[in-house]
């Protein structure tokens, strides 16, 4: 999930975002992206949701940003025109909500 319009420009404003977007391809993970203008990150995953959420959350914790992970079910019963896609049967959306109030200045 590569957004060339706004993710690159916002990485410097969201500590840990670059690391979260660079999360290695874990089993079950389909992609990670900044959600709109933030302060949330979304990830699409088929399984291992808690593990993937923890890995993304750690990306922000390393930069002093507290993150809350919520595992949400994707709507698989919306308007369907034709056969069901088996991918959607187990698809979940991970919402990683960031709290910038806990950002501490980095000390070198």
C-alpha positions as CSV (number, residue, x, y, z in Angstrom):
1,X,0.0,0.0,0.0
2,X,2.2,2.8,-1.3
3,X,0.6,6.2,-1.2
4,X,2.8,8.6,-3.1
5,X,0.6,11.7,-2.5
6,X,0.9,12.3,1.2
7,X,2.7,9.5,3.2
8,X,6.2,10.6,2.1
9,X,5.5,14.2,3.1
10,X,4.0,13.4,6.5
11,X,6.7,10.9,7.6
12,X,8.7,13.8,9.1
13,X,5.7,15.0,11.1
14,X,4.8,11.5,12.5
15,X,7.6,10.0,14.6
16,X,7.9,6.3,13.8
17,X,5.8,6.4,10.7
18,X,8.6,5.6,8.4
19,X,9.5,2.5,10.5
20,X,5.8,1.4,10.7
21,X,5.5,1.7,6.9
22,X,8.7,-0.3,6.5
23,X,7.3,-3.2,8.6
24,X,8.7,-6.3,7.1
25,X,6.3,-8.6,5.2
26,X,5.0,-10.8,8.0
27,X,2.8,-13.8,7.4
28,X,-0.8,-12.6,7.1
29,X,0.1,-8.9,6.6
30,X,-1.2,-7.4,3.4
31,X,-0.1,-3.8,3.8
32,X,0.3,-0.8,6.1
33,X,-0.6,2.9,5.4
34,X,-1.2,6.2,7.0
35,X,-4.9,6.6,7.6
36,X,-6.0,9.8,5.9
37,X,-4.2,12.7,7.5
38,X,-3.5,10.7,10.7
39,X,-3.1,10.3,13.6
40,X,-3.9,6.7,12.7
41,X,-2.2,4.0,10.7
42,X,-4.1,1.1,9.2
43,X,-3.0,-2.4,8.3
44,X,-4.8,-5.0,6.4
45,X,-4.1,-8.5,7.6
46,X,-5.5,-12.0,7.1
47,X,-4.3,-13.5,10.4
48,X,-1.8,-13.0,13.2
49,X,-3.5,-9.7,13.9
50,X,-2.2,-9.2,17.5
51,X,1.4,-10.0,16.5
52,X,1.3,-7.6,13.5
53,X,-0.4,-4.8,15.6
54,X,2.3,-5.2,18.3
55,X,5.1,-5.0,15.7
56,X,3.6,-1.8,14.2
57,X,3.0,-0.3,17.7
58,X,6.7,-1.0,18.6
59,X,7.7,1.2,15.6
60,X,6.1,4.2,17.3
61,X,7.1,3.3,20.9
62,X,10.8,3.4,19.7
63,X,10.1,7.1,19.0
64,X,8.3,7.9,22.2
65,X,4.8,7.8,20.7
66,X,2.1,5.7,22.5
67,X,-0.1,3.7,20.2
68,X,-3.3,1.8,20.7
69,X,-4.1,-1.2,18.5
70,X,-7.6,-2.1,17.6
71,X,-8.5,-5.2,15.6
72,X,-11.6,-4.5,13.5
73,X,-13.5,-6.9,11.3
74,X,-13.8,-5.9,7.6
75,X,-17.3,-5.8,6.2
76,X,-17.4,-8.8,4.0
77,X,-21.2,-8.8,3.5
78,X,-21.6,-5.5,1.8
79,X,-22.8,-5.2,-1.8
80,X,-21.6,-8.3,-3.7
81,X,-21.8,-8.6,-7.4
82,X,-20.9,-12.1,-8.2
83,X,-18.9,-14.7,-6.3
84,X,-17.4,-14.0,-2.8
85,X,-13.7,-13.4,-2.6
86,X,-12.1,-15.9,-0.2
87,X,-9.6,-13.3,0.9
88,X,-12.3,-11.3,2.4
89,X,-13.6,-14.2,4.6
90,X,-10.7,-13.7,7.1
91,X,-9.6,-10.1,6.4
92,X,-9.3,-7.8,9.3
93,X,-8.4,-4.1,9.6
94,X,-5.9,-3.1,12.3
95,X,-6.3,0.4,13.4
96,X,-3.2,1.8,15.2
97,X,-4.2,5.1,16.9
98,X,-1.3,7.3,17.9
99,X,-1.1,9.6,20.9
100,X,1.3,12.5,20.3
101,X,0.8,13.9,23.8
102,X,3.4,11.4,25.0
103,X,6.1,12.3,22.5
104,X,9.4,12.9,24.3
105,X,12.2,14.8,22.7
106,X,15.0,12.6,21.4
107,X,18.2,13.0,23.3
108,X,21.5,12.2,21.7
